[in-house]
Amino acid sequence: MTVAAARALCKAVLAEASFGDVRVHVRAQQTGDLRFGASRPTTSGDVETLAIEVTAAQGGRAATVTGNRTDPASLRELVQRAEALAALAPVDPEAAGPLGPVSLPRVVARDPKVARLGASARAALVGEAIETGRARGFEVSGHLLHRDITEAFADRRGLAVAHAATELRMSCTCRTPDGSGSSKGAFASHALAKLSPKTLVAGIADVALRSRDPKPLEPGSYDVLLMPDAVAELLEFLVDAMGARAATEGRSFFAKAGGGTKLGESLFDPRVDLRSNAADRDNPASPFAEDGRPQRPVTWIEAGVPRALHAERGFAAAAGVPDTPRPSSMHMKGGDLDLTALLAKLDRGVLVTRLWYNRMLDPKGIVATGLTRDGTFWVEGGAIAHPIKNLRYNDSPVTLLSRLVALGRPVRAGLVTERVWVVPPVVAKGFRFESSSDAI
C-alpha cells in the first residue's frame, strides 16, 4: 500500500464517524522470510497484512476495534462497532483527547531494493551465508526477514500523518561440529546494500571457533566487556524504567526519596550520553509512537545526568509533565577504541557476546537476570585466555553505566528488535554473576 492509499483509507474511515472523537490507525505490511537450519533452507513465505484500527471516544469512554476489509460497508461497520462499544466502556479519568495536527521529523527509511525482495533473492542471500559457514566447517542456521511497511494515523481534529519504511534482518548461528562451541549474530537495517552475509557469518564463525571446550568459572563479581548486543539487551530494562508515572509515584529507580524524580541529578558516569533520533540517516526509526505522537529528538541522559522520562498523554496532562513517548531508537555515545584496545582495559574479567532469556527481578532497582550465550570468554592480561561456560547474571544497567571503564565504537545491535539500538561495546567494573550453566 502506498502512503497516498493509506491516507485515503484513513479519510474514508473518518467520513463514517458520528462521534466527534474518532481516530484511525492503518498499518499495511508485506513480509517475506526464509528460515534455514543445518545449512539447508527450511521454510519460506510471503505474507501481506492490513490492520485498520478505529478508536471512538466520548465523555472519557473509549473503545477500539480492528478490521482488515476496505470496502465502504465494512469501514462503516467498523466505525459503528467502535462507537457502540465506547458507550459501554468505563470512564477513564486520564482520557486524552485527539492529537490534532502534528509535524513529523523527516525520516528516510524505505529502500526500494528491500521492498522488491522475493524468493530468489532471499535464496541467494541465504546461500551465501550457508556457503561461507560450510567453507569454515560449520553448520549454519538462521532467519532472513524483510518487511515493507506503510503506516498512517488520522483523527477528526486534523491529525494526518503517514510514513513508509523497510526493515531487513538476518540472524545466523554457527555451531561447531563437536557441539562444544556456538555463536550467534545478526544484521539489522532498512537498506539492502549494508548486508553482507559473507561478512556476517565469517565474524560469527570466528567467535564460534574460539568458544569450543569452555571451562567453568566460579560465580562472583567480575569486570566485564559487554559487546553491543549485550549492552542493548541490558539497556532495554533502563528504557522500561524511565517512565514518568512510576518515578513520580515513587516506584522506580528514578524516583527521588521524599517525592519528585531524579531528573537533573548526576546518576551515571559522565561519559554516558543516551539520545533518540528517529531521523538518523544511517539508522532511521519510526517517526511516530503507537498513538501517532511524533518521535522528536530527545536527550534522555547527558553527561551521566537523566534529562527526560517517557509518559502517556493522559498521565502527562494530569501530572504536568512532558508527554514524551517511548523512543523508537536509542543512540549511546561511545569512544574510538577497537576490540583489542578494549580488551587491554581488562586485567582479569569476562567478555560477553550477548545475553539471553533476560527477565526483570527488581523493577525499582532495575535488577535483571539472564544468561550469557554464544561465546563467553575469560580475559586475562588484556587478551582472551579461553572460553568459559555460560553464566547467569543478576545485575543492573545501573552497574554498567555507573562503573564504566571504557567505551568502544557504536554500532547497530542486530539481535534486539524492540527498537533501533546503536551502542558501543562497554567495559565496566564489578558485574555480578550468580551461577554457571553447562548449556552451550
C-alpha positions in Angstrom: 0.0 0.0 0.0 1.3 3.5 -0.9 1.3 6.3 1.6 -1.4 8.1 -0.5 -3.6 5.0 -0.3 -3.1 4.8 3.4 -4.1 8.4 3.8 -7.2 7.9 1.6 -8.2 4.9 3.7 -8.0 7.0 6.9 -10.1 9.7 5.3 -12.7 7.1 4.3 -12.9 5.8 7.8 -13.3 9.2 9.4 -16.1 10.1 6.9 -18.2 7.4 8.6 -17.9 8.8 12.1 -20.7 10.3 14.1 -18.7 10.8 17.3 -16.6 14.0 17.4 -13.5 12.0 18.6 -12.8 9.1 16.2 -9.2 8.1 15.5 -7.8 5.7 12.9 -4.5 3.9 12.6 -3.7 2.0 9.4 -0.8 -0.4 9.1 -0.1 -2.3 5.8 2.8 -4.7 5.7 4.3 -7.0 3.2 6.6 -9.6 4.9 8.9 -12.2 3.3 11.2 -14.6 5.1 13.4 -17.7 4.7 14.4 -19.9 7.6 17.4 -22.2 7.4 18.8 -24.9 9.6 21.7 -27.4 9.5 22.9 -25.5 6.4 19.7 -26.1 4.5 16.7 -23.8 3.7 13.6 -25.0 5.5 10.6 -22.7 5.2 9.9 -19.6 3.1 6.9 -17.4 2.5 5.4 -14.0 1.6 2.5 -12.5 3.6 0.5 -9.4 3.2 -1.4 -8.0 6.1 -3.6 -4.9 6.7 -4.9 -3.7 10.1 -7.4 -0.8 10.3 -7.7 0.2 14.0 -10.5 2.5 14.8 -10.9 4.2 18.2 -14.1 6.1 19.2 -14.2 8.2 22.4 -16.9 10.3 24.1 -17.1 11.6 27.6 -14.0 9.8 28.8 -15.2 6.5 27.5 -13.3 4.9 24.6 -13.3 1.6 22.6 -11.0 0.3 19.8 -11.8 -2.3 17.2 -9.7 -3.6 14.4 -10.6 -4.9 10.9 -8.9 -5.6 7.5 -11.6 -5.0 4.9 -11.6 -1.8 2.9 -15.0 -1.7 1.2 -17.3 1.1 2.3 -19.8 -1.2 4.1 -17.0 -2.8 6.2 -15.5 0.5 7.1 -18.9 1.8 8.1 -19.5 -1.3 10.3 -16.0 -0.9 11.9 -16.7 2.7 13.0 -20.2 1.8 14.2 -18.9 -1.0 16.3 -16.3 1.3 17.9 -18.9 3.9 18.7 -21.3 1.4 20.1 -18.7 -0.2 22.3 -17.4 3.2 23.5 -20.8 3.8 25.1 -20.4 0.7 27.2 -16.8 1.3 28.3 -15.9 2.6 31.8 -14.8 6.2 32.2 -11.1 6.7 32.0 -10.1 9.5 34.4 -6.9 10.1 32.4 -8.6 10.0 29.0 -6.8 12.2 26.5 -8.5 13.9 23.5 -7.5 13.5 19.9 -4.0 14.7 18.9 -4.9 17.0 16.1 -2.3 18.3 13.7 1.3 17.4 14.4 4.5 17.6 12.4 6.7 14.6 12.0 10.5 14.6 11.7 11.6 13.8 8.1 12.7 10.2 8.2 14.0 8.4 5.1 13.7 4.7 5.9 12.4 2.9 2.8 14.8 1.1 0.5 13.0 0.0 -2.8 15.5 -2.9 -3.1 14.3 -4.3 0.2 10.7 -3.7 -0.9 11.3 -5.7 -4.1 13.0 -8.7 -2.4 11.5 -12.0 -3.4 12.1 -15.8 -3.0 15.0 -16.0 -5.4 16.8 -13.0 -3.9 16.3 -14.4 -0.4 17.7 -17.8 -1.5 20.8 -16.1 -2.9 21.5 -14.2 0.3 21.0 -17.3 2.5 23.0 -19.4 0.1 26.0 -17.0 0.5 25.6 -17.3 4.3 25.5 -21.2 4.2 28.4 -21.5 1.8 30.5 -19.2 4.0 29.9 -21.3 7.0 30.5 -24.6 5.2 33.9 -23.3 4.0 34.8 -22.9 7.6 33.4 -26.3 8.6 30.2 -25.0 10.3 26.6 -25.8 10.1 24.7 -22.6 9.7 21.1 -21.9 10.9 19.2 -18.7 11.0 16.4 -16.5 9.6 16.2 -13.8 6.9 13.3 -11.5 7.3 12.3 -8.4 5.3 9.3 -6.0 5.6 7.8 -3.2 3.6 5.6 -1.2 5.9 3.2 1.7 5.3 1.6 3.3 8.4 -0.8 6.2 8.8 -2.7 8.0 11.7 -5.6 10.4 11.5 -8.3 11.9 13.6 -11.3 14.3 13.3 -9.3 17.2 14.8 -6.8 17.3 12.0 -4.2 14.6 12.7 -3.0 13.2 9.3 0.5 11.7 9.3 1.9 8.7 7.3 5.2 7.0 6.8 6.7 4.2 4.7 9.7 2.1 5.8 11.5 -1.1 5.1 13.1 -3.5 7.5 15.8 -6.1 6.9 17.1 -8.6 9.4 19.4 -11.6 9.1 20.3 -13.8 12.1 22.8 -16.7 11.9 24.1 -19.3 14.3 27.3 -21.2 13.7 27.8 -24.4 15.8 31.0 -26.4 15.9 30.7 -30.0 14.6 31.5 -31.4 18.0 28.7 -29.4 19.6 31.0 -27.7 22.2 31.1 -24.2 20.6 28.5 -21.9 19.2 27.9 -18.3 18.4 25.0 -16.2 17.1 24.9 -12.7 15.5 22.6 -10.6 13.4 22.3 -7.8 10.9 19.6 -5.2 11.1 19.0 -2.2 8.8 16.4 -0.6 6.5 18.8 -0.9 3.5 19.9 -3.9 1.5 23.3 -2.5 0.4 24.5 -2.8 4.0 24.0 -6.5 4.2 26.9 -8.9 3.5 26.0 -12.4 4.5 29.6 -13.5 4.0 31.0 -10.9 6.4 28.2 -11.6 9.0 28.8 -15.4 9.0 32.6 -15.0 8.9 32.6 -13.0 12.1 30.2 -15.4 13.8 32.3 -18.4 12.8 35.4 -16.8 14.3 33.6 -16.4 17.7 32.2 -20.0 17.5 35.6 -21.4 16.8 37.1 -19.7 19.8 34.2 -20.8 22.0 35.0 -24.6 21.8 35.5 -26.6 25.0 34.6 -23.9 27.5 36.0 -24.1 31.1 34.0 -23.5 34.3 34.3 -20.2 36.2 33.3 -19.7 39.8 30.4 -17.2 40.1 31.2 -13.8 41.5 31.6 -10.2 40.6 33.9 -9.6 37.6 35.0 -6.8 35.4 33.3 -7.3 32.0 33.4 -6.4 28.4 29.9 -6.4 27.0 29.6 -6.5 23.2 26.9 -4.2 21.6 24.1 -6.8 21.6 24.6 -7.5 25.3 24.7 -3.7 26.0 21.4 -3.1 24.2 19.7 -6.1 25.8 20.6 -4.8 29.2 19.7 -1.2 28.4 16.2 -2.2 27.3 15.5 -2.6 31.1 16.7 1.0 31.6 14.3 2.3 28.9 11.4 0.5 30.6 12.4 2.0 33.9 12.4 5.6 32.6 8.7 6.1 32.9 7.4 9.3 34.4 4.5 7.7 36.1 6.5 5.2 38.2 9.1 7.8 39.0 6.5 10.4 40.1 4.7 7.8 42.2 7.9 6.7 43.9 8.0 3.3 42.3 11.2 3.4 40.2 14.9 3.9 40.3 14.3 7.5 39.0 12.1 8.4 42.0 13.6 10.8 44.5 13.3 10.0 48.2 10.6 12.2 49.7 8.9 12.9 46.3 9.7 14.0 42.8 12.1 12.5 40.3 15.9 12.3 39.9 15.9 14.3 36.7 18.9 16.7 36.8 20.9 14.6 39.2 24.2 13.0 38.4 23.5 9.3 38.5 25.9 7.7 36.0 29.4 8.1 34.7 29.8 11.5 33.0 30.6 9.7 29.7 27.1 8.3 29.5 25.1 10.0 26.8 21.9 8.5 25.6 19.7 10.1 22.9 16.9 9.2 20.5 16.8 10.4 16.9 14.3 8.7 14.5 15.7 10.8 11.6 19.2 9.4 11.9 20.5 9.0 8.4 22.2 5.7 8.8 19.8 4.1 11.3 16.4 5.6 10.9 13.4 4.6 13.1 9.7 5.2 13.2 8.8 8.9 13.2 5.8 8.3 15.4 4.8 6.4 18.5 2.0 3.8 18.8 -0.6 6.6 19.3 0.7 8.8 16.5 2.7 11.2 18.6 5.8 12.4 16.8 9.2 11.0 17.8 11.2 14.1 18.1 14.9 14.0 19.1 15.2 13.6 22.8 18.2 13.7 25.1 17.5 11.1 27.8 20.8 11.1 29.6 23.5 13.7 29.1 26.9 13.6 30.8 25.5 11.0 33.2 22.5 13.1 34.2 19.0 12.0 33.3 17.1 14.7 31.3 13.8 13.1 30.2 11.3 10.4 31.1 8.6 9.0 28.9 4.9 9.4 29.7 1.5 8.6 28.2 -0.6 11.7 27.2 -3.3 11.3 29.9 -0.9 11.0 32.8 1.3 13.7 31.4 -1.6 16.2 31.3 -2.7 15.3 34.8 0.8 15.4 36.3 2.0 18.4 34.4 5.0 16.7 32.8 6.0 16.5 29.1 4.1 13.8 27.1 7.2 12.3 25.7 6.6 8.9 24.0 8.8 5.8 24.5 11.6 6.1 21.9 11.7 4.2 18.7 15.5 4.4 18.7 18.3 4.8 21.1 21.9 6.0 20.4 24.6 5.8 23.1 27.7 7.8 22.6 30.9 5.8 22.5 34.6 6.2 22.1 37.1 5.2 19.4 38.6 2.0 20.9 38.6 -1.2 18.9 38.2 -4.6 20.4 41.9 -5.1 21.0 42.1 -1.8 22.9 39.1 -2.6 24.9 40.4 -6.0 25.9 43.6 -4.2 27.1 41.5 -2.5 29.7 40.7 -5.8 31.4 43.4 -7.4 33.6 41.0 -10.2 34.6 37.4 -10.3 33.5 34.7 -11.8 31.3 33.8 -11.0 27.7 30.1 -11.4 27.0 29.0 -11.7 23.4 25.3 -11.5 24.2 22.7 -12.0 26.9 19.7 -14.3 26.6 16.4 -15.1 28.4 16.5 -11.7 30.2 13.9 -11.1 32.9 13.3 -8.3 35.4 13.9 -9.2 39.1 13.5 -5.8 40.9 11.9 -3.0 38.9 12.7 -0.3 41.4 16.4 -1.2 41.4 16.3 -2.2 37.7 17.9 -5.5 38.7 17.6 -8.1 35.9 18.6 -11.7 35.4 19.6 -13.7 32.3 22.3 -15.9 30.8 25.3 -15.3 28.7 25.3 -17.2 25.4 27.0 -17.8 22.1 30.6 -17.0 23.1 31.6 -16.1 26.7 35.3 -15.8 27.4 37.8 -15.3 30.2 40.1 -12.4 29.7 43.5 -12.1 31.4 46.3 -9.7 30.9 44.3 -7.8 28.3 43.7 -10.8 26.0 41.2 -13.6 25.6 42.6 -16.5 27.6 40.0 -19.2 26.9 36.2 -19.8 26.5 34.2 -20.3 29.7 30.8 -21.9 30.4 27.8 -19.6 30.3 26.9 -17.7 33.4 23.7 -16.4 34.9 23.9 -12.7 35.8 21.9 -10.8 38.5 22.7 -7.2 38.0 21.5 -3.9 36.6 22.2 -1.5 33.7 22.9 1.0 36.5 26.1 -1.0 37.2 27.0 -0.8 33.6 26.5 3.0 33.4 28.0 4.0 36.7 31.1 1.8 36.7 32.4 2.5 33.2 36.0 1.8 32.3 36.0 2.3 28.6 33.7 2.7 25.5 34.2 1.4 22.0 32.7 2.5 18.7 28.9 2.5 18.5 27.3 0.0 16.0 23.8 -1.1 15.3 22.8 -4.0 17.6 21.3 -6.7 15.4 19.6 -9.1 17.9 17.5 -6.6 19.7 14.2 -5.9 18.0 12.2 -3.7 20.4 13.7 -0.5 18.9 16.7 0.6 16.9 19.8 0.4 19.2 23.1 2.0 18.2 25.5 1.3 21.1 29.2 0.8 21.8 30.8 -2.2 23.4 31.4 -1.3 27.1 34.0 -2.2 29.7 32.7 -2.0 33.3 33.7 -3.0 36.8 32.1 -5.4 39.2 29.3 -7.1 37.2 27.6 -9.8 39.2 27.3 -13.5 38.0 25.3 -15.8 40.4 25.7 -19.2 38.8 27.1 -21.2 35.8 25.3 -23.2 33.2 26.5 -26.2 31.2 24.3 -25.2 28.2 26.2 -24.1 25.1 
